[in-house]
């Protein structure tokens, strides 16, 4: 097969309170479409969901920079730049990686805010309150109750439907990334800083959910506006009834297909523009 006909690999990055298992339907979907799919865990989270629930302390103190460095090392091992797709804090990591010159294209789904996003909606604060309400949680790992998970991730589903997702995917999460995001605008060199004026980065698509409590669409639009001075391609798309758990809520396939179509198209255009062939 001609090398230019090979479809780009896809790297999936999960967010807080989840593991790579949350991508299981996307992995199967993209694999069936002919892509190599990698869904590495955050450092220390390489064990199964059930094991992480029993030993959450392995995530204590894990921060944004350590997570980004971990994925950078994985991506640099690839023979060709992959499409990078991240959810929630994984979306923030995706933007950091693109800013570092990595990836053929990137998609940030319901992304945690980068430094410079100033107005946090009340629902975002409520979703983060289980962690941010106690400063000691900065160095600890914190679980959500089924009720808290329903509000933050699956609010468009019934409680029984949410309980199934909670049991399948939820794990305790390190508190440090949330504190880093919450205090980002008080620091000169925040871990969540991205050079939004980077003209040479790969194309970036920001996906928002109209029913998301944790990262409302208004928050994603603020992030999108931060990139307005960059000549690099930046896109925005909103799915009206999608909650935060876009990876497995009803009609997740629409999100997955839109993401792949956009990323594949823009990656090819970016590669052609830069004279490096189709990714």
C-alpha positions as YAML, in Angstrom:
chain: A
units: angstrom
residues:
- id: 1
  name: UNK
  ca: [0.00, 0.00, 0.00]
- id: 2
  name: UNK
  ca: [1.19, 3.53, -0.82]
- id: 3
  name: UNK
  ca: [2.32, 5.22, 2.39]
- id: 4
  name: UNK
  ca: [0.16, 8.27, 1.66]
- id: 5
  name: UNK
  ca: [-2.93, 6.06, 1.63]
- id: 6
  name: UNK
  ca: [-2.41, 4.92, 5.22]
- id: 7
  name: UNK
  ca: [-4.96, 6.45, 7.55]
- id: 8
  name: UNK
  ca: [-3.48, 8.45, 10.45]
- id: 9
  name: UNK
  ca: [-3.33, 6.86, 13.84]
- id: 10
  name: UNK
  ca: [-5.59, 8.29, 16.55]
- id: 11
  name: UNK
  ca: [-4.52, 9.00, 20.11]
- id: 12
  name: UNK
  ca: [-7.38, 9.30, 22.63]
- id: 13
  name: UNK
  ca: [-6.85, 11.13, 25.94]
- id: 14
  name: UNK
  ca: [-9.35, 10.68, 28.76]
- id: 15
  name: UNK
  ca: [-10.21, 13.20, 31.47]
- id: 16
  name: UNK
  ca: [-10.81, 13.29, 35.21]
- id: 17
  name: UNK
  ca: [-12.90, 10.57, 36.90]
- id: 18
  name: UNK
  ca: [-12.49, 8.31, 33.86]
- id: 19
  name: UNK
  ca: [-9.94, 5.92, 32.34]
- id: 20
  name: UNK
  ca: [-9.27, 4.74, 28.76]
- id: 21
  name: UNK
  ca: [-12.19, 2.33, 29.22]
- id: 22
  name: UNK
  ca: [-14.50, 5.30, 28.65]
- id: 23
  name: UNK
  ca: [-13.31, 5.35, 25.01]
- id: 24
  name: UNK
  ca: [-14.16, 1.69, 24.38]
- id: 25
  name: UNK
  ca: [-16.97, 2.41, 21.89]
- id: 26
  name: UNK
  ca: [-14.88, 5.01, 20.06]
- id: 27
  name: UNK
  ca: [-11.94, 2.61, 19.87]
- id: 28
  name: UNK
  ca: [-14.09, -0.06, 18.25]
- id: 29
  name: UNK
  ca: [-15.73, 2.47, 15.92]
- id: 30
  name: UNK
  ca: [-12.48, 4.02, 14.70]
- id: 31
  name: UNK
  ca: [-10.73, 0.66, 14.42]
- id: 32
  name: UNK
  ca: [-13.52, -0.62, 12.18]
- id: 33
  name: UNK
  ca: [-12.92, 2.44, 9.98]
- id: 34
  name: UNK
  ca: [-9.30, 1.36, 9.48]
- id: 35
  name: UNK
  ca: [-7.44, 3.52, 11.97]
- id: 36
  name: UNK
  ca: [-4.85, 2.41, 14.47]
- id: 37
  name: UNK
  ca: [-6.20, 3.67, 17.81]
- id: 38
  name: UNK
  ca: [-4.16, 4.28, 20.95]
- id: 39
  name: UNK
  ca: [-5.85, 5.15, 24.24]
- id: 40
  name: UNK
  ca: [-3.08, 5.33, 26.86]
- id: 41
  name: UNK
  ca: [-3.93, 5.94, 30.50]
- id: 42
  name: UNK
  ca: [-2.65, 8.87, 32.51]
- id: 43
  name: UNK
  ca: [0.61, 7.95, 34.30]
- id: 44
  name: UNK
  ca: [-0.10, 5.63, 37.21]
- id: 45
  name: UNK
  ca: [-3.58, 4.79, 35.90]
- id: 46
  name: UNK
  ca: [-2.59, 1.88, 33.66]
- id: 47
  name: UNK
  ca: [-4.52, -0.64, 35.77]
- id: 48
  name: UNK
  ca: [-8.20, -1.49, 35.43]
- id: 49
  name: UNK
  ca: [-11.07, 0.59, 36.79]
- id: 50
  name: UNK
  ca: [-11.81, -1.83, 39.61]
- id: 51
  name: UNK
  ca: [-8.18, -1.82, 40.76]
- id: 52
  name: UNK
  ca: [-7.98, 1.97, 40.68]
- id: 53
  name: UNK
  ca: [-11.01, 2.18, 42.93]
- id: 54
  name: UNK
  ca: [-9.17, 0.03, 45.47]
- id: 55
  name: UNK
  ca: [-5.84, 1.90, 45.21]
- id: 56
  name: UNK
  ca: [-6.68, 5.51, 44.27]
- id: 57
  name: UNK
  ca: [-3.56, 6.80, 46.03]
- id: 58
  name: UNK
  ca: [-1.50, 5.93, 42.92]
- id: 59
  name: UNK
  ca: [-2.94, 9.13, 41.41]
- id: 60
  name: UNK
  ca: [-2.17, 11.43, 44.36]
- id: 61
  name: UNK
  ca: [-0.49, 14.64, 43.24]
- id: 62
  name: UNK
  ca: [-0.67, 13.94, 39.52]
- id: 63
  name: UNK
  ca: [-0.70, 17.25, 37.63]
- id: 64
  name: UNK
  ca: [-1.29, 18.71, 34.18]
- id: 65
  name: UNK
  ca: [2.38, 18.98, 33.14]
- id: 66
  name: UNK
  ca: [3.17, 15.40, 34.12]
- id: 67
  name: UNK
  ca: [0.18, 14.18, 32.13]
- id: 68
  name: UNK
  ca: [1.11, 16.26, 29.07]
- id: 69
  name: UNK
  ca: [4.74, 15.07, 29.20]
- id: 70
  name: UNK
  ca: [3.54, 11.46, 29.42]
- id: 71
  name: UNK
  ca: [1.46, 11.79, 26.24]
- id: 72
  name: UNK
  ca: [4.16, 13.75, 24.44]
- id: 73
  name: UNK
  ca: [6.56, 10.84, 24.92]
- id: 74
  name: UNK
  ca: [3.98, 8.40, 23.52]
- id: 75
  name: UNK
  ca: [3.18, 10.59, 20.50]
- id: 76
  name: UNK
  ca: [6.85, 11.16, 19.64]
- id: 77
  name: UNK
  ca: [7.25, 7.39, 19.34]
- id: 78
  name: UNK
  ca: [4.79, 7.32, 16.42]
- id: 79
  name: UNK
  ca: [6.20, 7.19, 12.90]
- id: 80
  name: UNK
  ca: [3.66, 9.77, 11.66]
- id: 81
  name: UNK
  ca: [1.84, 12.58, 13.48]
- id: 82
  name: UNK
  ca: [-1.44, 11.18, 14.81]
- id: 83
  name: UNK
  ca: [-4.82, 12.82, 15.25]
- id: 84
  name: UNK
  ca: [-5.10, 13.71, 18.95]
- id: 85
  name: UNK
  ca: [-8.56, 13.64, 20.54]
- id: 86
  name: UNK
  ca: [-9.09, 14.55, 24.19]
- id: 87
  name: UNK
  ca: [-12.12, 14.75, 26.45]
- id: 88
  name: UNK
  ca: [-12.51, 17.27, 29.30]
- id: 89
  name: UNK
  ca: [-9.04, 17.61, 30.90]
- id: 90
  name: UNK
  ca: [-7.87, 15.43, 28.03]
- id: 91
  name: UNK
  ca: [-9.02, 18.27, 25.77]
- id: 92
  name: UNK
  ca: [-6.79, 20.67, 27.69]
- id: 93
  name: UNK
  ca: [-3.88, 18.23, 27.30]
- id: 94
  name: UNK
  ca: [-4.64, 18.03, 23.57]
- id: 95
  name: UNK
  ca: [-4.26, 21.80, 23.23]
- id: 96
  name: UNK
  ca: [-0.97, 21.75, 25.15]
- id: 97
  name: UNK
  ca: [0.36, 19.01, 22.87]
- id: 98
  name: UNK
  ca: [-0.64, 20.88, 19.70]
- id: 99
  name: UNK
  ca: [1.07, 23.98, 21.07]
- id: 100
  name: UNK
  ca: [4.23, 21.86, 21.49]
- id: 101
  name: UNK
  ca: [4.15, 21.11, 17.76]
- id: 102
  name: UNK
  ca: [2.66, 17.64, 18.00]
- id: 103
  name: UNK
  ca: [-0.19, 15.99, 16.09]
- id: 104
  name: UNK
  ca: [-1.64, 16.12, 12.59]
- id: 105
  name: UNK
  ca: [-4.81, 17.69, 14.03]
- id: 106
  name: UNK
  ca: [-6.40, 17.92, 17.46]
- id: 107
  name: UNK
  ca: [-9.91, 17.81, 18.84]
- id: 108
  name: UNK
  ca: [-10.81, 18.98, 22.35]
- id: 109
  name: UNK
  ca: [-14.21, 17.64, 23.43]
- id: 110
  name: UNK
  ca: [-15.85, 19.61, 26.25]
- id: 111
  name: UNK
  ca: [-12.42, 20.88, 27.21]
- id: 112
  name: UNK
  ca: [-11.32, 22.04, 30.63]
- id: 113
  name: UNK
  ca: [-10.40, 25.75, 30.45]
- id: 114
  name: UNK
  ca: [-6.95, 26.92, 29.44]
- id: 115
  name: UNK
  ca: [-5.30, 29.84, 31.20]
- id: 116
  name: UNK
  ca: [-7.01, 33.11, 30.25]
- id: 117
  name: UNK
  ca: [-10.59, 31.83, 30.35]
- id: 118
  name: UNK
  ca: [-12.03, 34.00, 33.10]
- id: 119
  name: UNK
  ca: [-15.77, 33.45, 33.57]
- id: 120
  name: UNK
  ca: [-16.60, 30.08, 35.11]
- id: 121
  name: UNK
  ca: [-20.32, 29.22, 35.08]
- id: 122
  name: UNK
  ca: [-22.00, 28.26, 38.37]
- id: 123
  name: UNK
  ca: [-22.66, 24.73, 37.12]
- id: 124
  name: UNK
  ca: [-18.92, 24.24, 36.50]
- id: 125
  name: UNK
  ca: [-18.14, 25.32, 40.05]
- id: 126
  name: UNK
  ca: [-20.81, 22.99, 41.41]
- id: 127
  name: UNK
  ca: [-19.41, 20.05, 39.42]
- id: 128
  name: UNK
  ca: [-15.89, 20.74, 40.76]
- id: 129
  name: UNK
  ca: [-16.99, 21.42, 44.34]
- id: 130
  name: UNK
  ca: [-16.32, 17.86, 45.62]
- id: 131
  name: UNK
  ca: [-12.63, 18.60, 45.00]
- id: 132
  name: UNK
  ca: [-12.25, 22.36, 45.34]
- id: 133
  name: UNK
  ca: [-14.23, 22.58, 48.61]
- id: 134
  name: UNK
  ca: [-11.24, 21.22, 50.54]
- id: 135
  name: UNK
  ca: [-7.68, 22.55, 49.93]
- id: 136
  name: UNK
  ca: [-6.24, 19.25, 51.20]
- id: 137
  name: UNK
  ca: [-7.63, 17.64, 48.03]
- id: 138
  name: UNK
  ca: [-4.87, 19.31, 46.01]
- id: 139
  name: UNK
  ca: [-2.62, 16.36, 46.83]
- id: 140
  name: UNK
  ca: [-5.32, 13.71, 47.22]
- id: 141
  name: UNK
  ca: [-7.53, 11.63, 44.97]
- id: 142
  name: UNK
  ca: [-11.28, 12.21, 45.22]
- id: 143
  name: UNK
  ca: [-14.22, 10.07, 44.14]
- id: 144
  name: UNK
  ca: [-17.65, 11.29, 43.08]
- id: 145
  name: UNK
  ca: [-20.84, 9.85, 44.47]
- id: 146
  name: UNK
  ca: [-23.34, 8.43, 41.98]
- id: 147
  name: UNK
  ca: [-25.46, 11.56, 42.49]
- id: 148
  name: UNK
  ca: [-22.52, 13.91, 41.86]
- id: 149
  name: UNK
  ca: [-21.54, 11.93, 38.76]
- id: 150
  name: UNK
  ca: [-25.11, 12.16, 37.45]
- id: 151
  name: UNK
  ca: [-25.04, 15.96, 37.75]
- id: 152
  name: UNK
  ca: [-21.56, 16.39, 36.30]
- id: 153
  name: UNK
  ca: [-21.48, 13.77, 33.52]
- id: 154
  name: UNK
  ca: [-24.88, 12.27, 32.64]
- id: 155
  name: UNK
  ca: [-27.54, 14.83, 33.52]
- id: 156
  name: UNK
  ca: [-29.60, 14.15, 30.37]
- id: 157
  name: UNK
  ca: [-29.99, 10.49, 31.36]
- id: 158
  name: UNK
  ca: [-32.21, 8.93, 34.01]
- id: 159
  name: UNK
  ca: [-30.67, 8.01, 37.37]
- id: 160
  name: UNK
  ca: [-30.75, 4.26, 36.57]
- id: 161
  name: UNK
  ca: [-29.07, 4.89, 33.19]
- id: 162
  name: UNK
  ca: [-26.46, 7.07, 34.85]
- id: 163
  name: UNK
  ca: [-25.82, 4.45, 37.52]
- id: 164
  name: UNK
  ca: [-24.84, 1.90, 34.86]
- id: 165
  name: UNK
  ca: [-22.30, 4.33, 33.36]
- id: 166
  name: UNK
  ca: [-21.02, 5.28, 36.81]
- id: 167
  name: UNK
  ca: [-20.41, 1.65, 37.73]
- id: 168
  name: UNK
  ca: [-18.70, 0.91, 34.42]
- id: 169
  name: UNK
  ca: [-16.40, 3.92, 34.10]
- id: 170
  name: UNK
  ca: [-16.03, 6.08, 37.20]
- id: 171
  name: UNK
  ca: [-12.78, 6.15, 39.17]
- id: 172
  name: UNK
  ca: [-11.49, 8.60, 41.80]
- id: 173
  name: UNK
  ca: [-9.55, 11.51, 40.29]
- id: 174
  name: UNK
  ca: [-6.46, 13.46, 41.37]
- id: 175
  name: UNK
  ca: [-7.44, 16.86, 42.69]
- id: 176
  name: UNK
  ca: [-4.33, 18.73, 41.55]
- id: 177
  name: UNK
  ca: [-5.42, 19.37, 37.91]
- id: 178
  name: UNK
  ca: [-8.64, 21.02, 39.10]
- id: 179
  name: UNK
  ca: [-6.73, 23.28, 41.49]
- id: 180
  name: UNK
  ca: [-4.25, 24.12, 38.71]
- id: 181
  name: UNK
  ca: [-7.11, 25.13, 36.42]
- id: 182
  name: UNK
  ca: [-8.93, 27.05, 39.16]
- id: 183
  name: UNK
  ca: [-5.85, 29.15, 40.03]
- id: 184
  name: UNK
  ca: [-4.42, 29.45, 36.51]
- id: 185
  name: UNK
  ca: [-5.21, 33.13, 36.09]
- id: 186
  name: UNK
  ca: [-3.42, 33.98, 39.33]
- id: 187
  name: UNK
  ca: [-0.11, 32.61, 38.05]
- id: 188
  name: UNK
  ca: [2.29, 33.92, 35.41]
- id: 189
  name: UNK
  ca: [3.39, 30.44, 34.28]
- id: 190
  name: UNK
  ca: [0.39, 28.20, 34.82]
- id: 191
  name: UNK
  ca: [0.44, 24.52, 33.88]
- id: 192
  name: UNK
  ca: [-2.70, 25.20, 31.82]
- id: 193
  name: UNK
  ca: [-1.08, 27.90, 29.70]
- id: 194
  name: UNK
  ca: [-1.30, 27.54, 25.93]
- id: 195
  name: UNK
  ca: [0.14, 29.96, 23.37]
- id: 196
  name: UNK
  ca: [-3.16, 30.84, 21.72]
- id: 197
  name: UNK
  ca: [-1.35, 32.95, 19.10]
- id: 198
  name: UNK
  ca: [0.70, 30.00, 17.83]
- id: 199
  name: UNK
  ca: [0.33, 30.26, 14.03]
- id: 200
  name: UNK
  ca: [2.13, 27.03, 13.20]
- id: 201
  name: UNK
  ca: [0.26, 24.48, 15.32]
- id: 202
  name: UNK
  ca: [-1.91, 21.79, 13.76]
- id: 203
  name: UNK
  ca: [-5.66, 22.44, 13.26]
- id: 204
  name: UNK
  ca: [-7.79, 22.40, 16.40]
- id: 205
  name: UNK
  ca: [-11.51, 21.68, 16.75]
- id: 206
  name: UNK
  ca: [-13.37, 22.56, 19.96]
- id: 207
  name: UNK
  ca: [-16.52, 20.53, 20.63]
- id: 208
  name: UNK
  ca: [-19.18, 21.72, 23.11]
- id: 209
  name: UNK
  ca: [-22.29, 20.13, 24.56]
- id: 210
  name: UNK
  ca: [-25.40, 22.24, 24.98]
- id: 211
  name: UNK
  ca: [-26.50, 20.24, 28.04]
- id: 212
  name: UNK
  ca: [-23.07, 19.97, 29.70]
- id: 213
  name: UNK
  ca: [-23.03, 21.02, 33.38]
- id: 214
  name: UNK
  ca: [-19.28, 20.55, 33.93]
- id: 215
  name: UNK
  ca: [-18.07, 22.44, 30.84]
- id: 216
  name: UNK
  ca: [-21.04, 24.40, 29.49]
- id: 217
  name: UNK
  ca: [-20.92, 25.53, 25.87]
- id: 218
  name: UNK
  ca: [-20.34, 29.11, 27.02]
- id: 219
  name: UNK
  ca: [-17.05, 28.00, 28.57]
- id: 220
  name: UNK
  ca: [-15.91, 26.28, 25.37]
- id: 221
  name: UNK
  ca: [-16.84, 29.38, 23.38]
- id: 222
  name: UNK
  ca: [-14.61, 31.43, 25.66]
- id: 223
  name: UNK
  ca: [-11.74, 29.09, 24.85]
- id: 224
  name: UNK
  ca: [-12.53, 29.37, 21.15]
- id: 225
  name: UNK
  ca: [-12.40, 33.18, 21.37]
- id: 226
  name: UNK
  ca: [-8.96, 32.99, 22.96]
- id: 227
  name: UNK
  ca: [-7.63, 31.65, 19.63]
- id: 228
  name: UNK
  ca: [-9.06, 34.44, 17.48]
- id: 229
  name: UNK
  ca: [-5.66, 36.05, 16.78]
- id: 230
  name: UNK
  ca: [-4.01, 32.84, 15.60]
- id: 231
  name: UNK
  ca: [-3.70, 32.15, 11.87]
- id: 232
  name: UNK
  ca: [-3.82, 28.42, 12.59]
- id: 233
  name: UNK
  ca: [-7.13, 26.69, 11.85]
- id: 234
  name: UNK
  ca: [-9.50, 26.65, 14.84]
- id: 235
  name: UNK
  ca: [-13.02, 25.26, 14.60]
- id: 236
  name: UNK
  ca: [-16.02, 25.12, 16.92]
- id: 237
  name: UNK
  ca: [-19.05, 22.84, 16.90]
- id: 238
  name: UNK
  ca: [-21.85, 22.36, 19.43]
- id: 239
  name: UNK
  ca: [-24.12, 19.36, 19.96]
- id: 240
  name: UNK
  ca: [-27.27, 20.76, 21.49]
- id: 241
  name: UNK
  ca: [-28.40, 17.95, 23.83]
- id: 242
  name: UNK
  ca: [-25.05, 16.39, 24.71]
- id: 243
  name: UNK
  ca: [-24.04, 16.16, 28.40]
- id: 244
  name: UNK
  ca: [-20.44, 16.06, 29.59]
- id: 245
  name: UNK
  ca: [-20.13, 12.32, 28.95]
- id: 246
  name: UNK
  ca: [-20.06, 12.70, 25.17]
- id: 247
  name: UNK
  ca: [-18.09, 9.46, 24.94]
- id: 248
  name: UNK
  ca: [-21.07, 7.23, 25.72]
- id: 249
  name: UNK
  ca: [-24.25, 9.27, 25.98]
- id: 250
  name: UNK
  ca: [-26.96, 8.72, 23.34]
- id: 251
  name: UNK
  ca: [-25.84, 9.77, 19.85]
- id: 252
  name: UNK
  ca: [-22.15, 9.58, 20.74]
- id: 253
  name: UNK
  ca: [-21.60, 8.22, 17.21]
- id: 254
  name: UNK
  ca: [-22.59, 11.62, 15.75]
- id: 255
  name: UNK
  ca: [-19.86, 13.25, 17.80]
- id: 256
  name: UNK
  ca: [-17.28, 10.59, 16.92]
- id: 257
  name: UNK
  ca: [-18.02, 10.80, 13.18]
- id: 258
  name: UNK
  ca: [-18.02, 14.60, 13.10]
- id: 259
  name: UNK
  ca: [-14.71, 14.68, 14.98]
- id: 260
  name: UNK
  ca: [-13.01, 12.20, 12.65]
- id: 261
  name: UNK
  ca: [-14.34, 13.80, 9.45]
- id: 262
  name: UNK
  ca: [-13.18, 17.27, 10.53]
- id: 263
  name: UNK
  ca: [-9.80, 16.11, 11.83]
- id: 264
  name: UNK
  ca: [-9.04, 13.95, 8.79]
- id: 265
  name: UNK
  ca: [-9.92, 16.73, 6.36]
- id: 266
  name: UNK
  ca: [-8.04, 19.47, 8.18]
- id: 267
  name: UNK
  ca: [-5.01, 17.26, 8.86]
- id: 268
  name: UNK
  ca: [-4.69, 16.53, 5.13]
- id: 269
  name: UNK
  ca: [-5.00, 20.23, 4.24]
- id: 270
  name: UNK
  ca: [-2.46, 21.18, 6.91]
- id: 271
  name: UNK
  ca: [0.01, 18.55, 5.70]
- id: 272
  name: UNK
  ca: [-0.38, 19.66, 2.07]
- id: 273
  name: UNK
  ca: [0.10, 23.29, 3.01]
- id: 274
  name: UNK
  ca: [3.32, 22.44, 4.84]
- id: 275
  name: UNK
  ca: [4.57, 20.14, 2.07]
- id: 276
  name: UNK
  ca: [4.77, 16.98, 4.14]
- id: 277
  name: UNK
  ca: [2.22, 14.83, 2.31]
- id: 278
  name: UNK
  ca: [-1.00, 13.36, 3.60]
- id: 279
  name: UNK
  ca: [-0.76, 12.40, 7.31]
...
